[in-house]
Amino acid sequence: MNNVVSDQAPVSREQMLSLRQRIRADQLTAVRQTVLLSIPINMILGLISTFVAWSSGKLLIALIWLGCSGLVNFLRILACRISIERIARAPLVAQLLATPGKTPVDVNLRVHWVLALMSGLVWAGVPALCEGYTTPETLFYLTCVCGITAGAVTHGFAYARIPVCFITPPLVSVIACLAYQGDTTRVSLALAVLLYLAALIRGSRVSERLVSDVSAQKNRATWPPRRWRSRTRTCANSPRRCNIRPSTTC
């Protein structure tokens, strides 16, 4: 017969909410750092794509596309540099993205995924630079889009909604353009890109779950509330004072 004694007290709803807020804060910290790392790559690939489009006689539309990309990238940099409280209080953000019960951290995460979606929509315009992936430059643009989407998932490991919002528009545009062409090779390639998109989305969600688990373990270890700590010690030392009854196992 073994006496089994619980060494942890029940966790209240308030403690769980506080733990969730701390996990979200860790995610936002990682997002603000990784977005700043990914933006230069985004800008360089945009410049290279514009150069390729210029060499194929599509300078005007390439400059418009590059301007849209640069504007969104500038906004994403500001979202990483400005304090989270100031962003949450911004009139446009407060009007469109803030909802009752949401903390400044939640609002900032929403700002980041909305901006990621806007950037993804810009990259969904790449077919305009190569006539729907039918010109000789198609191989370059396909490689560029697949590369930048894979990089977005690598950098956006902390919060899955950001890379998912970024990668979905450009890859869906690739799938649509290839499927529209109708021949067996293009349709097969479209199916491969669809599989690639599904794998990236799944990888993003798994990465976020792992980050959340690590953050939760860290915060439980380094930040238990005082009443929670004292009750845990009391229950471990004197089970009867906490109304813990020994269980019997064979």
DRENTIMAR-837434 format. One record per residue: residue number from 1; x, y, z of N, C-alpha, C in turn. Coordinates in steps of 0.02 Angstrom, whole numbers. Layout:
N
- mimi,n.u,n.v,n.w,ca.u,ca.v,ca.w,c.u,c.v,c.w
- NUM,X,Y,Z,X,Y,Z,X,Y,Z .
...
***
This chain:
250
- mimi,n.u,n.v,n.w,ca.u,ca.v,ca.w,c.u,c.v,c.w
- 1,42,-60,0,0,0,0,44,62,0 .
- 2,27,111,-43,66,172,-49,21,231,-35 .
- 3,48,279,2,13,341,15,33,391,-38 .
- 4,-16,414,-78,-3,462,-131,-29,530,-109 .
- 5,15,579,-105,-4,646,-81,8,695,-137 .
- 6,-42,735,-152,-33,787,-203,12,842,-177 .
- 7,61,864,-219,107,916,-199,91,983,-231 .
- 8,32,989,-263,12,1052,-293,-59,1067,-273 .
- 9,-73,1131,-263,-141,1153,-248,-178,1166,-312 .
- 10,-245,1165,-309,-283,1181,-369,-268,1251,-393 .
- 11,-268,1260,-459,-252,1324,-489,-317,1361,-503 .
- 12,-324,1422,-479,-384,1460,-489,-388,1487,-560 .
- 13,-448,1512,-577,-458,1540,-644,-414,1602,-653 .
- 14,-408,1643,-601,-367,1703,-605,-294,1686,-619 .
- 15,-269,1633,-586,-200,1613,-597,-190,1588,-668 .
- 16,-238,1551,-695,-233,1527,-763,-234,1584,-813 .
- 17,-276,1635,-801,-278,1693,-845,-212,1730,-843 .
- 18,-184,1737,-783,-120,1772,-778,-65,1732,-814 .
- 19,-67,1667,-808,-18,1625,-843,-25,1633,-919 .
- 20,-87,1634,-943,-98,1643,-1014,-71,1711,-1038 .
- 21,-81,1762,-998,-56,1828,-1017,20,1829,-1020 .
- 22,52,1794,-976,125,1791,-977,150,1751,-1037 .
- 23,114,1699,-1056,133,1662,-1116,126,1706,-1177 .
- 24,70,1743,-1181,61,1790,-1236,115,1843,-1238 .
- 25,136,1867,-1180,190,1917,-1178,255,1888,-1205 .
- 26,270,1826,-1187,330,1793,-1214,325,1786,-1290 .
- 27,266,1768,-1313,257,1761,-1386,267,1828,-1421 .
- 28,240,1881,-1393,248,1947,-1424,321,1969,-1424 .
- 29,357,1955,-1371,428,1972,-1369,466,1937,-1425 .
- 30,451,1873,-1435,484,1836,-1488,463,1862,-1557 .
- 31,400,1879,-1564,376,1905,-1629,410,1970,-1647 .
- 32,416,2015,-1599,447,2080,-1614,520,2073,-1633 .
- 33,553,2022,-1607,623,2011,-1625,630,1977,-1693 .
- 34,589,1925,-1705,597,1887,-1767,571,1925,-1828 .
- 35,520,1967,-1819,496,2007,-1876,551,2054,-1899 .
- 36,587,2084,-1852,642,2129,-1871,697,2091,-1908 .
- 37,705,2027,-1893,755,1987,-1929,731,1969,-1999 .
- 38,666,1960,-2008,640,1938,-2073,629,1995,-2122 .
- 39,617,2055,-2098,602,2111,-2143,659,2125,-2192 .
- 40,723,2127,-2172,776,2139,-2222,776,2088,-2278 .
- 41,763,2025,-2262,760,1973,-2314,702,1987,-2362 .
- 42,645,2006,-2333,587,2024,-2374,603,2081,-2422 .
- 43,637,2131,-2397,653,2190,-2437,703,2173,-2492 .
- 44,753,2133,-2476,804,2114,-2526,772,2072,-2582 .
- 45,731,2024,-2564,697,1984,-2614,650,2027,-2657 .
- 46,620,2077,-2626,578,2123,-2664,618,2163,-2715 .
- 47,676,2186,-2695,719,2223,-2741,743,2178,-2798 .
- 48,762,2117,-2782,785,2071,-2835,727,2056,-2883 .
- 49,668,2045,-2857,610,2032,-2900,595,2091,-2945 .
- 50,602,2152,-2917,591,2212,-2958,642,2217,-3014 .
- 51,704,2200,-2999,756,2202,-3050,741,2151,-3106 .
- 52,719,2091,-3087,702,2041,-3137,643,2064,-3180 .
- 53,593,2095,-3147,536,2120,-3185,557,2177,-3231 .
- 54,602,2220,-3209,627,2274,-3252,663,2247,-3313 .
- 55,703,2194,-3303,739,2165,-3359,693,2132,-3409 .
- 56,631,2115,-3388,583,2085,-3434,532,2135,-3460 .
- 57,544,2200,-3447,501,2252,-3475,439,2268,-3435 .
- 58,439,2254,-3370,380,2268,-3328,400,2314,-3270 .
- 59,435,2367,-3285,462,2411,-3233,407,2446,-3194 .
- 60,358,2475,-3229,306,2515,-3195,268,2474,-3144 .
- 61,242,2417,-3164,203,2375,-3118,248,2348,-3062 .
- 62,312,2337,-3078,358,2313,-3026,371,2367,-2974 .
- 63,376,2430,-2996,387,2485,-2948,326,2495,-2904 .
- 64,266,2488,-2932,205,2492,-2892,204,2436,-2840 .
- 65,220,2376,-2863,221,2319,-2817,274,2329,-2762 .
- 66,333,2353,-2781,386,2365,-2732,366,2419,-2682 .
- 67,331,2472,-2706,309,2524,-2660,260,2498,-2609 .
- 68,214,2456,-2630,166,2426,-2582,203,2383,-2531 .
- 69,250,2344,-2556,288,2301,-2511,329,2341,-2461 .
- 70,360,2395,-2485,399,2436,-2440,357,2471,-2387 .
- 71,297,2493,-2406,253,2525,-2358,233,2477,-2302 .
- 72,214,2417,-2321,193,2368,-2270,253,2350,-2225 .
- 73,311,2341,-2255,371,2326,-2215,387,2381,-2166 .
- 74,378,2444,-2188,390,2500,-2143,342,2498,-2084 .
- 75,278,2483,-2097,229,2478,-2042,247,2421,-1995 .
- 76,272,2366,-2021,290,2310,-1979,350,2327,-1935 .
- 77,397,2366,-1962,454,2388,-1921,430,2433,-1865 .
- 78,384,2480,-1881,357,2524,-1829,322,2483,-1774 .
- 79,285,2431,-1794,250,2390,-1745,297,2355,-1698 .
- 80,360,2344,-1720,410,2312,-1677,449,2362,-1635 .
- 81,451,2424,-1657,492,2475,-1623,453,2516,-1572 .
- 82,390,2530,-1587,350,2571,-1542,327,2529,-1483 .
- 83,319,2561,-1426,298,2524,-1366,229,2494,-1376 .
- 84,217,2437,-1344,154,2402,-1354,94,2443,-1328 .
- 85,104,2481,-1274,50,2522,-1247,31,2577,-1296 .
- 86,81,2607,-1328,67,2661,-1376,31,2634,-1437 .
- 87,50,2575,-1460,17,2545,-1518,-56,2530,-1500 .
- 88,-68,2502,-1441,-136,2484,-1421,-181,2545,-1414 .
- 89,-150,2604,-1397,-189,2665,-1389,-198,2704,-1454 .
- 90,-164,2684,-1507,-170,2720,-1571,-243,2721,-1593 .
- 91,-268,2779,-1616,-340,2784,-1633,-364,2731,-1683 .
- 92,-327,2721,-1737,-348,2673,-1787,-348,2602,-1760 .
- 93,-296,2585,-1722,-292,2519,-1693,-348,2508,-1643 .
- 94,-359,2558,-1600,-411,2552,-1549,-480,2545,-1580 .
- 95,-491,2578,-1637,-556,2576,-1669,-568,2511,-1706 .
- 96,-517,2484,-1739,-527,2426,-1783,-508,2360,-1751 .
- 97,-457,2359,-1708,-430,2295,-1684,-440,2282,-1610 .
- 98,-450,2335,-1571,-458,2325,-1499,-530,2304,-1484 .
- 99,-538,2255,-1439,-603,2232,-1417,-604,2229,-1341 .
- 100,-663,2233,-1310,-666,2230,-1237,-635,2166,-1211 .
- 101,-597,2173,-1157,-566,2116,-1125,-498,2098,-1153 .
- 102,-477,2129,-1207,-412,2114,-1237,-359,2160,-1206 .
- 103,-302,2130,-1189,-246,2168,-1161,-206,2200,-1217 .
- 104,-162,2248,-1200,-119,2277,-1252,-77,2224,-1288 .
- 105,-57,2172,-1253,-18,2119,-1286,-61,2084,-1339 .
- 106,-123,2069,-1323,-168,2037,-1371,-179,2082,-1432 .
- 107,-188,2147,-1420,-199,2194,-1474,-137,2198,-1519 .
- 108,-78,2198,-1489,-16,2201,-1528,-7,2138,-1571 .
- 109,-23,2080,-1543,-19,2019,-1583,-67,2022,-1641 .
- 110,-126,2051,-1630,-174,2059,-1685,-148,2107,-1738 .
- 111,-115,2160,-1717,-85,2207,-1764,-33,2171,-1807 .
- 112,7,2129,-1777,60,2095,-1813,32,2046,-1865 .
- 113,-21,2009,-1847,-45,1962,-1897,-84,1997,-1952 .
- 114,-115,2053,-1937,-148,2092,-1990,-96,2120,-2039 .
- 115,-41,2146,-2013,12,2170,-2057,44,2113,-2097 .
- 116,50,2055,-2065,77,1997,-2102,30,1978,-2159 .
- 117,-35,1982,-2148,-83,1968,-2200,-77,2018,-2257 .
- 118,-68,2082,-2240,-59,2133,-2292,4,2119,-2333 .
- 119,58,2100,-2299,119,2083,-2335,109,2022,-2380 .
- 120,73,1973,-2355,58,1914,-2395,17,1931,-2457 .
- 121,-30,1978,-2450,-70,1999,-2507,-27,2034,-2560 .
- 122,23,2071,-2537,69,2102,-2584,107,2048,-2624 .
- 123,131,1998,-2588,168,1944,-2623,121,1901,-2665 .
- 124,57,1903,-2651,9,1868,-2694,3,1903,-2761 .
- 125,29,1965,-2766,29,2000,-2830,87,1984,-2875 .
- 126,130,1938,-2855,188,1919,-2897,167,1895,-2966 .
- 127,111,1859,-2974,91,1839,-3042,85,1897,-3091 .
- 128,72,1957,-3066,68,2015,-3111,136,2031,-3142 .
- 129,190,2009,-3110,256,2022,-3136,277,1971,-3188 .
- 130,241,1916,-3193,262,1862,-3239,203,1833,-3277 .
- 131,149,1874,-3285,90,1853,-3324,62,1786,-3300 .
- 132,52,1782,-3236,22,1721,-3208,66,1660,-3211 .
- 133,130,1670,-3200,180,1616,-3201,182,1581,-3269 .
- 134,185,1621,-3322,190,1593,-3390,251,1618,-3428 .
- 135,287,1666,-3401,345,1694,-3437,408,1654,-3421 .
- 136,462,1667,-3457,525,1630,-3443,552,1642,-3372 .
- 137,529,1695,-3340,552,1709,-3271,513,1671,-3218 .
- 138,468,1628,-3239,425,1592,-3192,464,1553,-3140 .
- 139,516,1519,-3161,556,1478,-3115,584,1522,-3059 .
- 140,609,1581,-3075,636,1626,-3024,582,1645,-2974 .
- 141,524,1667,-2999,472,1691,-2954,444,1634,-2910 .
- 142,437,1574,-2938,413,1518,-2898,463,1502,-2842 .
- 143,527,1503,-2860,579,1490,-2809,578,1544,-2755 .
- 144,569,1606,-2777,569,1662,-2730,510,1657,-2681 .
- 145,450,1643,-2708,390,1639,-2666,395,1580,-2617 .
- 146,417,1522,-2642,423,1464,-2598,476,1476,-2545 .
- 147,530,1510,-2563,582,1524,-2514,560,1572,-2460 .
- 148,526,1626,-2479,506,1675,-2429,451,1648,-2383 .
- 149,409,1603,-2409,358,1574,-2365,389,1525,-2315 .
- 150,438,1487,-2338,473,1442,-2291,509,1482,-2237 .
- 151,540,1538,-2258,574,1580,-2209,526,1612,-2159 .
- 152,466,1629,-2182,416,1658,-2137,397,1609,-2082 .
- 153,390,1545,-2100,373,1495,-2049,431,1486,-2001 .
- 154,492,1488,-2027,551,1481,-1984,556,1537,-1934 .
- 155,543,1598,-1956,548,1656,-1912,486,1664,-1868 .
- 156,428,1639,-1891,367,1650,-1853,347,1593,-1809 .
- 157,396,1560,-1779,382,1500,-1740,342,1514,-1677 .
- 158,343,1575,-1651,313,1588,-1585,238,1597,-1589 .
- 159,212,1621,-1645,140,1636,-1650,117,1617,-1720 .
- 160,82,1562,-1726,69,1531,-1791,27,1575,-1837 .
- 161,-17,1616,-1809,-62,1654,-1852,-23,1702,-1897 .
- 162,34,1727,-1875,72,1774,-1916,100,1740,-1978 .
- 163,138,1686,-1973,162,1655,-2035,106,1627,-2079 .
- 164,53,1601,-2048,-3,1574,-2087,-36,1629,-2128 .
- 165,-46,1688,-2098,-75,1744,-2135,-29,1768,-2190 .
- 166,36,1763,-2180,83,1786,-2232,88,1736,-2290 .
- 167,93,1672,-2275,108,1623,-2328,46,1604,-2369 .
- 168,-14,1609,-2341,-72,1584,-2376,-88,1622,-2440 .
- 169,-91,1689,-2441,-108,1724,-2504,-60,1709,-2562 .
- 170,6,1715,-2554,49,1702,-2612,47,1630,-2636 .
- 171,43,1582,-2590,41,1512,-2613,-26,1495,-2645 .
- 172,-80,1524,-2620,-145,1513,-2653,-145,1543,-2723 .
- 173,-112,1601,-2731,-108,1631,-2798,-67,1587,-2844 .
- 174,-14,1556,-2819,25,1508,-2859,-18,1449,-2880 .
- 175,-55,1421,-2832,-98,1364,-2847,-150,1382,-2900 .
- 176,-181,1440,-2893,-233,1460,-2939,-205,1470,-3010 .
- 177,-148,1503,-3015,-119,1516,-3081,-98,1451,-3116 .
- 178,-67,1407,-3078,-45,1344,-3108,-104,1300,-3128 .
- 179,-154,1297,-3085,-213,1256,-3100,-251,1284,-3160 .
- 180,-252,1350,-3167,-289,1380,-3223,-259,1362,-3290 .
- 181,-193,1351,-3292,-161,1335,-3355,-182,1266,-3381 .
- 182,-199,1220,-3337,-235,1161,-3358,-196,1100,-3379 .
- 183,-133,1108,-3400,-97,1048,-3422,-76,1006,-3362 .
- 184,-59,944,-3377,-46,895,-3324,11,917,-3278 .
- 185,65,943,-3307,123,963,-3267,105,1020,-3220 .
- 186,70,1071,-3245,52,1128,-3203,3,1109,-3148 .
- 187,-45,1066,-3165,-94,1044,-3114,-59,1003,-3060 .
- 188,-13,960,-3080,24,920,-3031,66,966,-2986 .
- 189,96,1017,-3016,135,1064,-2976,91,1103,-2929 .
- 190,31,1120,-2950,-17,1154,-2907,-35,1111,-2846 .
- 191,-45,1046,-2858,-60,1000,-2803,-1,995,-2755 .
- 192,60,996,-2782,120,994,-2740,125,1057,-2697 .
- 193,109,1114,-2726,110,1177,-2687,56,1176,-2633 .
- 194,-2,1147,-2649,-54,1141,-2598,-31,1098,-2540 .
- 195,2,1043,-2554,30,1000,-2501,83,1038,-2461 .
- 196,123,1077,-2497,175,1118,-2464,143,1169,-2416 .
- 197,89,1201,-2438,54,1249,-2395,26,1215,-2332 .
- 198,-5,1156,-2341,-32,1120,-2283,23,1101,-2234 .
- 199,81,1080,-2260,136,1061,-2216,163,1122,-2177 .
- 200,167,1179,-2211,191,1240,-2177,143,1262,-2122 .
- 201,78,1258,-2136,29,1278,-2085,33,1232,-2025 .
- 202,38,1167,-2037,43,1120,-1982,107,1131,-1942 .
- 203,163,1143,-1977,225,1156,-1942,222,1219,-1900 .
- 204,187,1271,-1924,180,1332,-1885,142,1320,-1821 .
- 205,88,1281,-1825,48,1268,-1765,85,1226,-1715 .
- 206,123,1176,-1739,162,1135,-1693,215,1177,-1658 .
- 207,248,1221,-1696,299,1264,-1667,270,1309,-1613 .
- 208,212,1339,-1627,181,1382,-1576,163,1343,-1513 .
- 209,138,1283,-1522,120,1242,-1464,181,1226,-1422 .
- 210,237,1211,-1454,299,1197,-1417,323,1259,-1379 .
- 211,320,1317,-1412,341,1379,-1380,296,1394,-1320 .
- 212,231,1385,-1328,184,1397,-1274,197,1351,-1215 .
- 213,212,1287,-1229,226,1240,-1175,289,1260,-1137 .
- 214,341,1279,-1174,403,1300,-1141,392,1362,-1099 .
- 215,354,1410,-1126,340,1472,-1089,299,1457,-1026 .
- 216,250,1413,-1032,209,1395,-974,251,1363,-919 .
- 217,296,1317,-938,339,1285,-889,385,1336,-855 .
- 218,412,1381,-895,456,1432,-867,419,1476,-818 .
- 219,359,1498,-836,322,1544,-793,296,1508,-730 .
- 220,278,1445,-737,258,1408,-676,316,1400,-628 .
- 221,376,1391,-656,434,1380,-613,460,1445,-581 .
- 222,455,1500,-617,484,1563,-594,434,1611,-565 .
- 223,370,1598,-576,319,1644,-552,257,1607,-526 .
- 224,261,1573,-470,199,1552,-437,177,1606,-389 .
- 225,113,1622,-385,91,1672,-336,108,1651,-266 .
- 226,116,1700,-222,137,1685,-153,88,1639,-118 .
- 227,23,1654,-125,-27,1611,-93,-24,1540,-121 .
- 228,-12,1535,-187,-6,1470,-219,54,1433,-192 .
- 229,112,1469,-185,173,1438,-159,164,1414,-88 .
- 230,135,1458,-46,129,1440,24,81,1381,33 .
- 231,27,1380,-5,-20,1325,1,12,1260,-23 .
- 232,52,1263,-75,85,1203,-100,132,1174,-47 .
- 233,170,1219,-14,215,1194,38,176,1165,96 .
- 234,121,1198,115,81,1173,172,52,1104,157 .
- 235,27,1096,96,-3,1032,77,49,977,74 .
- 236,109,994,53,162,944,48,184,922,117 .
- 237,185,970,166,210,955,233,156,926,278 .
- 238,94,946,267,41,923,311,-23,912,270 .
- 239,-30,854,242,-89,841,199,-155,849,235 .
- 240,-158,834,300,-221,837,336,-248,909,340 .
- 241,-202,959,344,-224,1028,347,-255,1051,282 .
- 242,-241,1016,228,-269,1035,163,-325,987,142 .
- 243,-346,945,188,-400,897,173,-383,851,117 .
- 244,-320,828,114,-298,780,64,-297,711,96 .
- 245,-334,665,68,-339,598,95,-293,551,56 .
- 246,-258,509,92,-216,461,57,-257,412,17 .
- 247,-232,393,-42,-265,343,-83,-228,277,-79 .
- 248,-262,225,-94,-234,158,-88,-226,127,-156 .
- 249,-167,103,-171,-155,68,-234,-125,1,-218 .
- 250,-138,-48,-259,-112,-115,-249,-55,-127,-294 .
***
